[in-house]
Amino acid sequence: MKILIVEDDLTTLEMMEGILSEHGDCVKAENGQLGVDAFQEALKSGSPFDLVCLDILMPEMDGQEMLKRIRDIEKDEGINADREVKVIMTTTMDTADHVSEAYYKGGCTSYLIKPVEAKKLVALLKAFGLVAV
């Protein structure tokens, strides 16, 4: 599995990589623009990401905007909804507005509140069929 972790907090970035590296190859980006660049590069190289873990609040470009751009790129490339990359949004804010924006407007696959618990993250990977049960 190929995983993109987009997070501006270096401690959280390293923690997420520690959990996810057991399940696949991780690429890290510290803001949304770098994340979009990495996503496009992987898609063009024929080795797209299977999973994107994406913080909502970041400099340069926030997670909501990055998610919209990812979905636009997939649409432009003719990638159907059933083949879209799985996206887990992460944030410290658990408000209805953020959940609504991430799911209904952005098209994320799931949503986790920080601090992210390893067992919850791995459970999502299993639910998505990205790792063996």
C-alpha positions as CSV (number, residue, x, y, z in Angstrom):
1,M,0.0,0.0,0.0
2,K,1.2,3.5,-0.8
3,I,0.3,6.2,1.8
4,L,0.5,10.0,1.7
5,I,0.5,11.7,5.1
6,V,-0.1,15.5,4.9
7,E,0.4,17.2,8.3
8,D,2.0,20.4,9.4
9,D,2.7,19.3,13.0
10,L,5.9,17.4,12.9
11,T,5.2,15.3,16.0
12,T,1.8,14.2,14.6
13,L,3.4,13.6,11.2
14,E,6.0,11.3,12.7
15,M,3.4,9.5,14.9
16,M,1.2,8.9,11.9
17,E,4.2,7.6,9.9
18,G,5.1,5.3,12.8
19,I,1.6,3.7,12.7
20,L,1.2,3.6,9.0
21,S,4.7,2.5,7.9
22,E,3.9,-1.0,9.3
23,H,1.2,-1.3,6.6
24,G,2.8,0.4,3.6
25,D,5.2,2.9,2.1
26,C,4.7,6.4,3.4
27,V,5.3,9.7,1.7
28,K,5.1,12.9,3.9
29,A,4.1,16.4,3.1
30,E,4.0,19.4,5.5
31,N,1.2,21.4,3.8
32,G,-1.6,21.0,1.3
33,Q,0.3,22.3,-1.7
34,L,3.1,19.8,-1.2
35,G,0.5,17.1,-0.8
36,V,-1.3,18.0,-4.1
37,D,2.1,18.0,-5.8
38,A,2.9,14.5,-4.4
39,F,-0.5,13.2,-5.3
40,Q,-0.2,14.4,-8.9
41,E,3.3,13.1,-9.3
42,A,2.3,9.6,-8.0
43,L,-0.7,9.5,-10.3
44,K,1.4,10.6,-13.3
45,S,4.0,8.0,-12.5
46,G,1.5,5.2,-12.6
47,S,1.9,4.5,-8.9
48,P,-1.0,6.3,-7.2
49,F,-1.6,6.5,-3.5
50,D,-4.0,4.0,-1.9
51,L,-4.6,6.2,1.2
52,V,-4.2,9.9,2.0
53,C,-4.2,11.0,5.7
54,L,-4.9,14.7,5.7
55,D,-4.9,17.3,8.4
56,I,-7.6,20.0,8.0
57,L,-5.8,23.1,9.4
58,M,-2.5,23.7,7.6
59,P,-0.6,26.7,6.1
60,E,-0.2,27.2,2.4
61,M,-3.3,25.2,1.6
62,D,-5.7,23.7,4.1
63,G,-6.9,20.1,4.1
64,Q,-10.3,20.9,2.8
65,E,-8.9,22.7,-0.3
66,M,-6.4,19.9,-0.9
67,L,-9.2,17.3,-0.7
68,K,-11.2,19.3,-3.3
69,R,-8.2,19.5,-5.6
70,I,-7.5,15.7,-5.2
71,R,-11.1,14.9,-6.2
72,D,-10.9,17.4,-9.1
73,I,-7.7,15.7,-10.3
74,E,-9.3,12.3,-10.1
75,K,-12.3,13.5,-12.0
76,D,-10.1,15.0,-14.7
77,E,-8.2,11.7,-15.0
78,G,-11.5,9.8,-15.4
79,I,-11.1,8.0,-12.1
80,N,-14.6,6.7,-11.0
81,A,-15.9,7.2,-7.4
82,D,-15.4,3.5,-6.7
83,R,-11.6,3.9,-7.5
84,E,-11.0,7.2,-5.7
85,V,-8.2,7.3,-3.2
86,K,-9.3,6.7,0.4
87,V,-9.0,9.9,2.4
88,I,-8.9,10.1,6.2
89,M,-9.2,13.7,7.5
90,T,-7.7,14.4,10.8
91,T,-8.3,17.4,13.1
92,T,-8.5,18.6,16.7
93,M,-11.9,20.2,15.9
94,D,-14.9,18.0,16.2
95,T,-17.6,20.4,15.0
96,A,-20.6,19.7,12.8
97,D,-19.3,22.2,10.3
98,H,-16.0,20.5,9.9
99,V,-17.5,17.0,9.6
100,S,-20.1,18.2,7.1
101,E,-17.5,20.0,5.0
102,A,-15.1,17.0,5.0
103,Y,-17.8,14.4,4.1
104,Y,-20.4,16.1,2.0
105,K,-18.6,18.8,0.2
106,G,-15.1,17.4,0.1
107,G,-15.7,13.7,-0.3
108,C,-13.5,12.3,2.4
109,T,-13.8,8.6,3.2
110,S,-13.5,9.0,7.0
111,Y,-12.7,11.4,9.7
112,L,-10.6,11.0,12.9
113,I,-10.2,13.4,15.9
114,K,-6.7,14.0,17.2
115,P,-4.8,12.7,18.9
116,V,-5.2,9.8,16.5
117,E,-5.4,6.4,18.2
118,A,-3.4,3.7,16.4
119,K,-6.2,1.1,16.8
120,K,-8.8,3.4,15.3
121,L,-6.6,4.2,12.4
122,V,-5.8,0.5,11.7
123,A,-9.5,-0.4,12.1
124,L,-10.2,2.1,9.3
125,L,-7.6,0.5,7.1
126,K,-9.2,-2.8,7.6
127,A,-12.7,-1.4,6.9
128,F,-11.4,0.0,3.6
129,G,-9.9,-3.3,2.7
130,L,-6.4,-1.9,2.6
131,V,-5.0,-4.4,5.1
132,A,-5.9,-7.9,6.0
133,V,-8.4,-8.4,8.8
